[in-house]
Amino acid sequence: MKKHKWEQVWKEKKFEIKTLIPSILVSKYIGRLQPGDWVLDVGCGSGRNSIFLAERGCEIACFDVTDLKWKEKLPIHLQNKIYFQKSDILEYHYKASQYQAIIVSRVIQYLNPEELSFLIQKIKEGLRSDGFLLLSYNTKGGIFNRKEIDVPRYSYPIEQIEKLLKGIFKDVIVTEGSKISKHVNYSDNIMTFDIYASNLHTSL
């Protein structure tokens, strides 16, 4: 696999996420996961959501375009529950009907339309019949919206994302996300959204 632009930026230390605090969305829906459930963490970054879920007994498949080393520093009992692969969206091997949950946190604003459509299709194929998607989205930029970080960025109206998901799921809940973060300050013109999507009705 050729070197990805994200990998080059990471190696040049132009950004680094150090927080291990899980996303608010993942924390909110942790009660819907049981020990032994398989979860896919797309663009796992520092591993904050993967580690949080592994500590609660889930089996984690995760990937990112950079060769991250955080997994090697974990206790053995967690290393054996997290299966990391260096890959990008298009090359990762998604397992059909495998995952109870798929997490896509702060990723899709860096996907071009082809990659976004591909990921949505793989989410549809990868989730179990009672599985669900947790998607956090910034309408633009976010943590990597700095001039010195030269990576592709895309802006999709939240209505477009909602429409895509409603073509797959019966239950799609979109809420405005929190702009409070330990590792990035969102500007006023950046909207953040948290999305839960499932084919089962939720009371939350």
C-alpha positions in Angstrom: 0.0 0.0 0.0 1.4 3.4 -1.0 2.1 5.9 1.8 -1.1 7.8 2.6 -0.9 11.5 3.1 -2.3 11.1 6.6 0.5 8.8 7.5 3.1 11.4 6.3 1.5 14.1 8.3 1.5 11.9 11.4 5.2 11.0 11.0 6.0 14.6 10.7 4.4 15.1 14.2 2.1 17.8 12.9 -0.7 16.4 15.1 -1.2 13.9 17.9 -4.2 13.0 19.9 -3.3 12.1 23.4 -6.6 11.9 25.2 -8.0 8.5 26.1 -11.4 9.9 27.1 -14.0 8.1 25.0 -16.4 10.1 22.8 -19.6 11.3 24.5 -21.6 9.4 21.9 -19.9 6.1 22.7 -20.3 6.6 26.4 -24.0 7.3 26.0 -24.7 4.0 24.2 -22.3 1.7 26.1 -25.3 0.1 27.8 -26.4 -1.4 24.5 -23.2 -3.5 24.2 -22.5 -6.7 26.0 -19.2 -8.4 26.8 -18.1 -10.4 23.8 -19.8 -8.1 21.3 -17.7 -7.3 18.2 -17.2 -3.6 17.5 -15.5 -2.0 14.5 -13.8 1.4 15.2 -13.2 3.1 11.9 -10.2 5.6 11.9 -9.5 4.7 15.5 -6.7 7.3 16.0 -5.4 7.2 19.6 -7.6 4.2 20.4 -9.7 6.0 23.0 -13.0 4.4 22.0 -11.4 1.0 21.3 -9.7 0.9 24.7 -12.8 2.1 26.5 -14.9 -0.7 24.9 -12.3 -3.4 25.3 -12.1 -2.6 29.0 -15.8 -3.4 29.2 -15.4 -6.8 27.5 -16.0 -6.0 23.9 -13.9 -7.6 21.1 -12.5 -4.7 19.0 -11.6 -4.6 15.3 -10.1 -1.2 14.5 -8.0 0.4 11.8 -6.3 3.7 10.8 -4.1 4.8 7.9 -1.1 5.3 10.2 0.9 2.6 11.9 -0.1 3.5 15.5 1.8 2.1 18.4 -0.7 2.7 21.3 -1.8 -1.0 21.2 1.6 -2.2 22.1 1.6 -0.2 25.3 -1.6 -1.8 26.6 -1.8 -4.6 29.2 -1.8 -8.0 27.6 -5.5 -8.7 28.5 -6.5 -5.6 26.5 -4.1 -6.3 23.6 -5.8 -9.7 23.2 -9.2 -8.0 22.8 -8.1 -5.3 20.2 -7.2 -6.3 16.7 -5.6 -3.3 15.0 -4.8 -3.1 11.3 -3.1 -0.4 9.3 -5.4 0.3 6.5 -7.5 3.0 4.8 -11.3 3.0 4.2 -11.1 1.4 0.8 -8.6 -1.4 1.6 -9.8 -2.6 4.9 -11.5 -6.1 5.0 -14.9 -5.5 6.5 -16.6 -8.7 7.8 -20.2 -9.2 6.8 -22.8 -9.3 9.5 -20.0 -9.3 12.2 -20.3 -6.2 14.2 -22.8 -5.3 16.9 -21.6 -1.7 16.6 -19.6 0.4 14.2 -18.0 3.6 15.4 -17.1 6.4 13.0 -15.9 9.3 15.1 -14.6 12.5 13.4 -13.8 10.7 10.2 -16.2 11.4 7.4 -15.2 15.1 6.9 -11.9 13.7 5.6 -13.6 11.3 3.1 -14.2 12.1 -0.5 -17.7 11.2 -1.9 -16.4 7.9 -3.3 -15.0 6.9 0.1 -18.0 8.0 1.9 -20.4 6.0 -0.3 -18.1 3.0 0.1 -18.0 3.3 3.9 -21.8 3.6 4.2 -22.3 0.5 2.1 -19.7 -1.5 4.2 -21.5 -0.3 7.4 -24.7 -1.7 6.0 -23.1 -5.1 5.2 -21.0 -5.3 8.3 -23.6 -4.7 11.0 -25.6 -7.5 12.5 -29.4 -7.3 12.1 -29.7 -5.8 15.6 -26.5 -3.8 15.4 -26.1 0.0 15.3 -23.9 2.8 14.0 -22.4 5.6 16.2 -21.2 8.4 14.0 -19.8 11.8 15.2 -19.4 14.4 12.5 -18.0 17.9 12.2 -19.4 19.8 9.2 -15.9 20.9 8.4 -12.3 20.9 9.7 -12.3 20.1 13.4 -9.2 18.9 15.1 -7.1 18.8 11.9 -8.3 22.1 10.5 -4.9 23.8 10.7 -3.1 25.4 7.7 0.1 23.4 8.4 -1.8 20.1 8.1 -2.2 19.5 4.4 -4.9 16.8 4.1 -8.1 16.6 2.1 -11.2 18.0 3.8 -14.8 17.9 2.7 -18.0 19.5 4.0 -21.3 17.6 3.7 -24.6 19.1 4.8 -26.0 17.1 7.8 -29.2 16.6 5.7 -27.1 14.7 3.2 -25.6 12.4 5.8 -29.0 11.9 7.4 -30.6 11.0 4.0 -27.8 8.5 3.3 -28.4 6.8 6.6 -32.2 6.8 6.3 -31.8 4.8 3.1 -30.3 2.0 5.2 -31.7 2.3 8.7 -35.2 2.5 10.1 -34.2 4.5 13.2 -31.8 7.5 12.7 -31.3 9.9 15.6 -29.4 13.1 14.9 -28.4 15.4 17.8 -26.2 18.5 17.9 -22.9 17.4 19.4 -20.9 18.9 22.1 -18.3 21.5 21.2 -16.5 20.8 24.5 -13.3 18.9 24.0 -10.0 18.2 25.8 -8.0 18.2 22.7 -9.6 20.7 20.2 -11.4 24.0 20.4 -14.2 24.1 17.8 -14.9 27.5 16.2 -18.4 28.9 16.3 -18.9 28.2 12.6 -18.2 24.4 12.9 -21.3 22.4 13.7 -20.8 19.1 15.4 -23.4 16.2 15.2 -23.8 12.9 17.0 -25.8 10.2 15.1 -27.2 6.9 16.3 -28.6 4.6 13.6 -30.2 1.2 13.9 -32.9 -1.0 12.4 -34.3 -1.4 15.9 -36.3 1.3 17.7 -34.5 3.0 20.6 -36.0 4.8 23.5 -33.0 7.0 24.0 
